[in-house]
C-alpha cells in the first residue's frame, strides 16, 4: 500500500537525523514510527477518568507517562 504525506523541510531534517541515529533510512524511520504508534494504540491503554461530576471529568487532567525519578 502506498501513502503520500507532505512534510516541511524541518520535519524531514528531524526524521533523517533520528533515522541516522537508529541506522534507518527516512522511509524506514517513518514506517517504524507508524508501526510503534499502531502497537501502542492497539493495547488500549487510555481509560477515561471516572467521576460523578461531568465538568470535573472534562477539565481534569490525568497523570500519565513516566514517573519522575527521585
Secondary structure by P-SEA (a helix, b strand, c coil): cbbbbbbcaaaaaaaaaaaaaacccaaaaaaaaaaaaaaaaaaccccccccccaaaaaaccccccccccc
